[in-house]
């Protein structure tokens, strides 16, 4: 079972790495336009805190034999901080920049409190405490795209819902759910199981509005215009 767990963990690391890199097209778009437009910082702020807590959970002083959990979340933390740096540089207004700064400051303070409590106050209950906190932030990270679901439903457009982020989130949840079964780690199992469920719902939402929403209407309209322009007498 140890070998199977390591294999699944390595696959999980690869998928998680893909999850962390999946917003790259979004941030390339931000870089090209020099503006964040309607893109939200919330998912990346959630992921920063999530990575910090899972790094702590992966340390031997909290839970042994979780090196793969530690490594991928350390990498993810660096990547997410890079995204937030780009976001702040190209934020449309001062409020968005201040929001990112204040949230990161709050996360830093919260991290210090959690670490001090776990190390000096909880003793044998350290793993339980950190595991529960890690699960809370993992669920928040997986659910963070919910902030954009309302906009997708309201506008009937998936323009601001990154598709590959949704795919990577779903795949990540599935893989780490399996990892949490070999052997059973209830904290990894529970939150990632919910993450897989959220990812499935999000992909369903994306698929529905991609094929039935404004994006499809615009695509059909462009196709019609191209067909008309190719007819005799059309624009040269």
C-alpha positions, 0 to 999 in steps of 0.5 A: 500500500505504501508504494501505491500511495507514493505513486498516487501522491506523485500523480497528485503532485503532477496534477496539482502542479497543473492546477497551480499553472492553469490560471497562466492563460488568464494572467497572460491575458491580464498582462496583455490588456494591462488590466484585471477587468472582472477577474477576481483575486479571491480564488488565489488568496484562498489558495495561498492560505490553503497552501500555507496550512497544508505545508504545515500539515505536511511537516513531520511535527504535525503528520509523518510521511506526508512529504509529497503534501508538503512539496507540492503546496510549497511550490503552489504557494510560490506560484500563487504569490506570483499571480497575486503580484501580477494582479496587484500590478495590473489592478484597475483601481486602488481598492483592489490592490488594498484588498489583496494587501489586507487579506494577505496581512490577515492570512499571515497573522492567522498563520502565526496564531495557528502555528503557535496554538498547534505547537505550544498549546495542543500537544497530542491534539496537534494533528487533529487541529491542523487537519481540521483547519487544513480541511476548512481552507481546502474546502474554501479553495475548492469552493472559491470559484463559487464567487464567479458562479453567480456572474456566470448564471446572471450573464449567461457567459463563461468568459470569466470562468477559466475552463482549465482551472475547472478541469484541473480542480476536478482532477486534483480532487479525484486524485487526492481523494484516492491518495487519502484512501491509501491508507485512510487520511480522513482530512485529505479524503474529506476535503478533496472528495468535496473538491471533486464534487465542486469541480464536477458541478463547475464543469457542468455549469461551464458546459451548459452555459458554453453551449447554451449561453451568450458565448454560443450565441456570439459564436453562432453570430460570428459564423453567420457573418463569415458565411454571409461575407463569403456569399456573392456580393459580400464584403471583400 
